[in-house]
């Protein structure tokens, strides 16, 4: 007996169709939706497996999960692995500290560097964390770490370019050799 998708509502079919043809959804979600979409179109497991370059076992697994759980069956399940090293409270403390001006914490500097932030979190907050992990956490929150600005430039002094004057070439121009 051929494995077929269960009876679905128009709304569910439309959601699967949109996801199966999406260019912005995660690739795995699109692939799973395409399995169900092709099965809904009447294709059998071997043909779907060949078209999507999957094994028939994989196609059957996702069709069975869809038949049992509907659209939620196509979602990612938590995977085994090492548990999170830092609690959500610690992560929020790292982010909140990075967003706080050091002067408001009575620190003798005006901006954070990763080294300063790491030292503060280790010594004051008791969160033992490496600077590379701080950077990863900030990036995961959508924050990009900036390089510390130097003491000169247009952002510090809007008239800097005028005061600096015209730039000069640091090397002389070479004249072509004429033969």
C-alpha positions as CSV (number, residue, x, y, z in Angstrom):
1,X,0.0,0.0,0.0
2,X,1.3,3.4,-1.0
3,X,2.0,6.0,1.7
4,X,-0.2,9.0,1.2
5,X,-0.6,12.3,3.1
6,X,-3.6,12.4,5.4
7,X,-6.7,14.5,4.5
8,X,-5.8,18.2,4.9
9,X,-7.7,21.4,5.0
10,X,-7.4,24.1,2.3
11,X,-5.5,26.3,4.8
12,X,-3.0,23.6,5.6
13,X,-2.4,22.8,1.9
14,X,-1.9,26.5,1.2
15,X,0.6,26.7,4.1
16,X,2.5,23.7,2.8
17,X,2.5,25.0,-0.8
18,X,3.9,28.4,0.3
19,X,6.6,26.8,2.4
20,X,7.5,24.3,-0.3
21,X,8.1,27.1,-2.7
22,X,9.7,29.5,-0.3
23,X,13.1,31.0,-0.9
24,X,13.5,32.5,2.5
25,X,12.4,29.8,4.9
26,X,15.0,27.4,6.4
27,X,16.1,24.8,3.9
28,X,15.1,21.8,6.0
29,X,11.6,23.2,6.5
30,X,11.3,23.8,2.7
31,X,12.5,20.3,2.0
32,X,10.0,18.7,4.4
33,X,7.1,20.8,3.0
34,X,8.1,19.7,-0.6
35,X,7.9,16.1,0.5
36,X,4.3,16.6,1.7
37,X,3.5,18.8,-1.3
38,X,4.7,16.3,-3.9
39,X,2.9,13.5,-2.0
40,X,-0.3,15.6,-2.1
41,X,0.2,16.0,-5.8
42,X,0.0,12.2,-6.2
43,X,3.7,11.3,-6.4
44,X,4.8,8.1,-4.7
45,X,7.7,7.8,-2.2
46,X,10.4,6.5,-4.6
47,X,9.6,9.3,-7.1
48,X,9.7,12.0,-4.3
49,X,13.0,10.5,-3.0
50,X,14.6,10.6,-6.4
51,X,13.4,14.2,-7.2
52,X,14.6,15.6,-3.9
53,X,17.7,13.4,-3.8
54,X,16.7,11.8,-0.5
55,X,16.3,8.2,0.6
56,X,12.9,6.6,0.6
57,X,13.2,6.1,4.3
58,X,13.6,9.8,4.9
59,X,10.6,10.6,2.8
60,X,8.5,8.0,4.6
61,X,9.6,9.4,8.0
62,X,8.4,12.9,7.2
63,X,5.2,11.8,5.6
64,X,4.4,9.6,8.7
65,X,5.2,12.5,11.0
66,X,3.0,14.8,9.0
67,X,0.2,12.3,9.1
68,X,0.4,12.0,12.9
69,X,1.1,15.6,13.9
70,X,0.2,17.8,10.9
71,X,2.3,20.9,10.3
72,X,3.9,20.8,13.7
73,X,5.4,17.4,12.7
74,X,7.5,19.1,10.1
75,X,9.2,21.4,12.7
76,X,12.6,20.8,14.2
77,X,12.7,18.8,17.4
78,X,15.2,19.5,20.1
79,X,18.3,17.5,19.6
80,X,20.5,15.9,22.1
81,X,23.8,17.5,22.9
82,X,25.6,19.4,25.5
83,X,23.3,21.6,27.6
84,X,23.7,25.4,27.5
85,X,26.7,26.5,29.5
86,X,25.1,29.8,30.6
87,X,21.6,30.3,31.9
88,X,19.2,32.7,30.2
89,X,19.7,35.0,33.3
90,X,23.5,35.0,32.8
91,X,23.1,35.7,29.1
92,X,20.8,38.6,29.7
93,X,23.3,39.9,32.3
94,X,26.1,39.8,29.7
95,X,23.9,41.7,27.2
96,X,22.7,44.2,29.7
97,X,26.2,44.9,30.9
98,X,27.5,45.3,27.4
99,X,24.7,47.9,26.7
100,X,25.4,49.8,29.9
101,X,27.9,52.7,29.7
102,X,30.9,51.9,32.0
103,X,30.8,55.4,33.5
104,X,27.3,54.6,35.0
105,X,29.0,51.7,36.8
106,X,31.7,54.0,38.2
107,X,34.3,52.5,36.0
108,X,37.3,54.7,34.9
109,X,36.7,54.2,31.1
110,X,34.2,55.5,28.7
111,X,33.6,52.4,26.5
112,X,33.8,48.6,26.7
113,X,36.3,46.4,25.0
114,X,35.8,42.7,25.1
115,X,38.7,42.4,27.5
116,X,37.2,45.0,29.9
117,X,33.8,43.4,29.6
118,X,35.2,40.0,30.3
119,X,37.1,41.2,33.4
120,X,34.1,43.0,34.8
121,X,31.8,40.0,34.3
122,X,34.4,37.7,35.9
123,X,35.3,39.9,38.9
124,X,32.1,41.8,39.6
125,X,29.3,39.6,38.3
126,X,30.9,36.3,39.0
127,X,30.2,35.1,35.4
128,X,33.2,33.2,34.2
129,X,33.1,33.7,30.5
130,X,35.6,34.0,27.6
131,X,35.7,37.0,25.4
132,X,35.0,34.9,22.3
133,X,31.8,33.6,24.0
134,X,30.8,37.2,24.9
135,X,31.1,38.1,21.2
136,X,29.0,35.0,20.2
137,X,26.3,35.9,22.7
138,X,26.1,39.5,21.5
139,X,26.0,38.4,17.9
140,X,23.2,36.0,18.7
141,X,21.2,38.9,20.2
142,X,21.7,40.9,17.0
143,X,24.4,43.2,18.5
144,X,27.6,43.7,16.5
145,X,30.7,44.5,18.5
146,X,32.4,47.7,17.3
147,X,36.1,48.3,17.2
148,X,37.0,51.1,19.7
149,X,37.2,54.4,18.0
150,X,40.5,56.4,17.9
151,X,40.7,59.9,19.4
152,X,40.5,61.5,16.0
153,X,38.2,61.4,13.0
154,X,35.0,63.0,11.7
155,X,32.7,61.3,14.4
156,X,34.7,62.9,17.2
157,X,35.5,66.3,15.5
158,X,33.2,67.2,12.6
159,X,35.7,69.7,11.3
160,X,38.6,67.1,11.3
161,X,38.8,66.9,7.5
162,X,39.1,70.7,7.2
163,X,41.8,70.9,9.9
164,X,43.7,68.0,8.5
165,X,44.1,69.6,5.1
166,X,44.6,67.9,1.8
167,X,46.2,64.5,1.9
168,X,49.5,64.0,0.2
169,X,50.8,61.0,-1.6
170,X,53.2,59.0,0.5
171,X,55.1,57.6,-2.5
172,X,56.2,59.4,-5.6
173,X,54.7,58.6,-8.9
174,X,56.7,56.5,-11.3
175,X,57.2,57.8,-14.8
176,X,56.9,55.3,-17.5
177,X,60.2,54.3,-19.2
178,X,60.2,55.5,-22.8
179,X,62.3,53.5,-25.1
